[in-house]
Every structure is written in structure tokens, then in C-alpha cells.
Amino acid sequence: MSKTTVDLSVELRNRRVAESILAALAPDNVDLPDGMELHMRVESTKLHVIISCDIERADTLAATVDEVLGHVRLALAAESSVGHCS
């Protein structure tokens, strides 16, 4: 079966922010749909999220990418709010 892969790379302010967002996303790494794989890592100041699944489930892949980006946006907003309060 053919697979399709999306490799997201988000450049962040520093490594601490990237690692913080990685930790926030880690719980989403469980109970993935059948045939889907999700891998995340931090390199320097970049958060990398690699998602792959069977080509027949491309709609699920698109929804997962949207969900991950939404979580990244929320984590950045939370981190920004905390940074302004300290």
C-alpha cells in the first residue's frame, strides 16, 4: 500500500521553546488511526513533526496536520502569555 508523508518544520525562538512544545504534543502520540505514524524531534531551534499514513487515508492525514498545527499555535500563545507574566 502506498504511503504519503508530511514533514512539518517549525522554526522557534529557541531550543527551550521547541522542547516545551514537543513535550506538550507528546500525549497526542498515542491512539493514532490505523496505518498512521507520527514522529517528533527537536533540532536546534526547530520542531520537526513527521506524519505518514496510507494514501487512502489522506483526509485523516490532513486533519491530523491541522490538529498538530493548532496545538503548536496554542502552545506558542500559552508560552507567550507566560513569558509576559514573568
N, C-alpha and C positions, 0 to 999 in steps of 0.2 A: 504494500500500500504506500502511496506517495505521501510525503510529509511536507509541510510548509513551516517556515521558521521566521520569527520576528526577533530582531536583536535591538533592544532599546538601550540607548546610552544617554544618560543624563549628567551633564556637567554641573557640579555643585560648588558651593563657595569653598569648602574644604573637606578633608577626609572625614572629620568627625561628623559633619552633617550627612555625608554619604553613608557612613556606617550606622548612624542613627535611623535613617530612612530604611536601610536594609533590615535592621532589627524590627522596625515597625511592620515591614512587609512579610517577614518570615512566617507568621502564622497563616498567611494565605497560601503557603507552600504545601498544604495538606488537602486531602479530599479533592484532588483535581479530577476533571472529567476523564473518562476512559480515553487512552491514546494521547493524552496531553502531558508534556514535560515542561517544567519551569525551573530554571537555574538562575541564581542571582549571585553577584560578586561585586566587590569594590576594588577598583584600580585607581590609585592616587585619589583624585577628587571626583572620579566618575563612578556612578552606579550603573552597572550593566544588568539588564534583565533579558534573558533569552527564553522565549516561549515557542514551543513547537507542538504540532498536532497533525493528525491525519488531514489531508487536503479536503476530505469530505466534510470536515468539521470546521471549515474556515469561519463560519459565523460565530462559533464558540471562541475561536482564536481572537477574532475582532472584539468580542465582548470582554474577553479576558484582558486584552491590551488596554481597552478603555477603562476597565476597573483598576488595573495597575497604575495607569497614569492618574486616575482620580485619587488613588491613595497617596501617590507621590505629591500631588498638589496639596492635599490635606496635611501631609506630614510637613511640607515646606511652610505652609501657613501656620501650623502649630509651632514649629521651630522659630519662625519669625516673631510670633506673638510672645513666646517665652523669652526670646532674646531682647525684646523691647521692655519686658517687665523687670529684667535683672539689672 
